[in-house]
Amino acid sequence: MIKKNRLFTPGPTPLLPAAQTAMASYGAHHRTADFRALFARVLADVKEFIGTKNDVLVLSSSGTGFMEASVSNLTSPGDRVLVLTAGKFGERWASLAKAFGCSVETVTAPYGETFSLEEVRRKLSPTIRCVYMQATESSTGVRHDVERIAELVRTSSDTRPDTLLVVDAITGLGTTRLDVDDWGVDVIIGGSQKALMIPPGLAYGAIGERAWQRMETAKSPRYYFDLRKERKSAAKAETAYTPATSLFAGLAAALDYVRQMGDGNLAAGRDALIANAELCAAMTRAGVEALGLKLFAPSSPAAALTAVAAPAGVDSTAICKRFRDQFGAVVANGQAEMKGQLFRIAHIGYYDYLDTVGVLAALEHVIAEATGRPVEFGCAVRAAQQVYAKVR
Ligand SMILES: *Cc1c(COP(=O)(O)O)cnc(C)c1O
């Protein structure tokens, strides 16, 4: 049969056709009125998409660039920071903070689980200058409780009023409700290749007043990712250096699409995008369990992706390979030491009912052939349909 190449990976995600067209035809120079108008529009739309009154920035880099900026701009060597880590992206925060000479405290949760709030409470102290976490840990498919953790950071008598909370929501934005300003999140970060349906290369984020103030005294070295410099340029609708212009054109088209999803209201469109991911995720979890497979993160599953434990005796690498060879579908393997143990199916961004039901139908064949055990064809698809029908 024909195999269409389809991404089911939690970044990069499938591209929005309207964004592809916009990118292909964009050729303006970045120091022109044309680009300034596009840039100003994108910043205003990103602000609405995040749902914040704080200043937003869009950087030409992958998501990790904005993560690095959130360490280099907000810390000084020797600062004590608290990293909440439950997977490869949490570990990235710890490595970044160490690279800039911070003294790193951690709260860890086993892969597939989220943090104990009690332990977070115990680790907060007046000497902690910044708390770093993920909204959703894409390596394990876990959703963390940003609201409760923000509440702890903001109200604990063991934190100072200027303790900063930085949230990597690179797969959280557009898949899960994040009330950034009400909860008191100081920095929130997103990436272009996730819910916003365009290729990798842009990182965006919102930065609150406490964080802007911290930058005045933070002493870690920074140059390309100097956020104060970017903010100054952004006020003139410019970027400090040459931006990835065509990606900005794509991002504008993607944000227009989200606005259309909300009948002209971007915030409503964002909520519809979140509801879409939540429904695709619920359908997938039901399908996977009906097939007799185990969720890798059953207690706090993310809507961005579903991580599934490989069945006993089967390496998930073989499952990913079958998906690709037989169906042209790219499903993500486990990362690093989790490779072989699980596979991940994404729902973040441009996925619909047919994608979701299709990947579950393919999963039935893949599991039947990989395990050599009989599968009742239709069982995963039926369970997903029942979830869909109930929500209708
Ligand atoms: C994709 C992702 C990142 C960023 O990765 P880049 O490859 O630098 O874009 C960071 N955190 C999470 C949770 C992610 O899913």
The ligand as a MOL file (V3000), in Angstrom:
LIG
                    3D

  0  0  0     0  0            999 V3000
M  V30 BEGIN CTAB
M  V30 COUNTS 15 15 0 0 0
M  V30 BEGIN ATOM
M  V30 1 C 10.8940 19.7920 22.4540 0
M  V30 2 C 11.1190 20.1600 23.8660 0
M  V30 3 C 12.1440 21.0500 24.2620 0
M  V30 4 C 13.0100 21.8210 23.3230 0
M  V30 5 O 13.7680 21.1500 22.5260 0
M  V30 6 P 14.4840 21.8490 21.2840 0
M  V30 7 O 14.9540 20.6400 20.5880 0
M  V30 8 O 15.5720 22.6830 21.8190 0
M  V30 9 O 13.4700 22.6600 20.5550 0
M  V30 10 C 12.2690 21.3700 25.5900 0
M  V30 11 N 11.4330 20.8900 26.5110 0
M  V30 12 C 10.4330 20.0620 26.1930 0
M  V30 13 C 9.5270 19.6030 27.2680 0
M  V30 14 C 10.2440 19.6740 24.8700 0
M  V30 15 O 9.2430 18.8530 24.5420 0
M  V30 END ATOM
M  V30 BEGIN BOND
M  V30 1 1 1 2
M  V30 2 1 2 3
M  V30 3 2 2 14
M  V30 4 1 3 4
M  V30 5 2 3 10
M  V30 6 1 4 5
M  V30 7 1 5 6
M  V30 8 2 6 7
M  V30 9 1 6 8
M  V30 10 1 6 9
M  V30 11 1 10 11
M  V30 12 2 11 12
M  V30 13 1 12 13
M  V30 14 1 12 14
M  V30 15 1 14 15
M  V30 END BOND
M  V30 END CTAB
M  END
